[in-house]
Amino acid sequence: MALLSDERDGMKQFEHAIQTIASSVGSINPTRTEAAITAAEGRLNQLHAKIAHVDRTVSDYASKHMRHYSFQGKAVSPEEMAKLIMAQAENLQWFDDEPPPTKGGTLPFDAAAISALRQARLKVGKDLLYLNCSLL
């Protein structure tokens, strides 16, 4: 007898579920549903475009900043270069100059200017010691 009672309850629950589904399907407005689907597809396409843009931006950034550079006679990644610099941080504390402001990341001097400055420093290097001295 208990088995039949559980079976009746199960059938009632099943009938109720079927009626709920039929009611939901019956109340669907095809035009409104189609418009909602079209809007959702449009939003999905926008999100795919944004994701593609972010992917391209990350890829461009990585290609600019993750390539290897020549540093102290060997090819190193920016990470390795930063580690080498940080390992020598105490030796570099004297350099408290701020570089000049740049426009678009381009410094107002080129490799030739740096080379000329390096050569001039080599010529007067030992005399820089007297730079702040006065003869008076």
Secondary structure, DSSP 4 states (H G I P E B T S, - for coil): -HHHHHHHHHHHHHHHHHHHHHHHHHT--HHHHHHHHHHHHHHHHHHHHHHHHHHHHHHHHHHHHSS-EEETTEEE-HHHHHHHHHHTGGGGTT--PPPPP-BTTB-SS-HHHHHHHHHHHHHHGGGGGGTT----
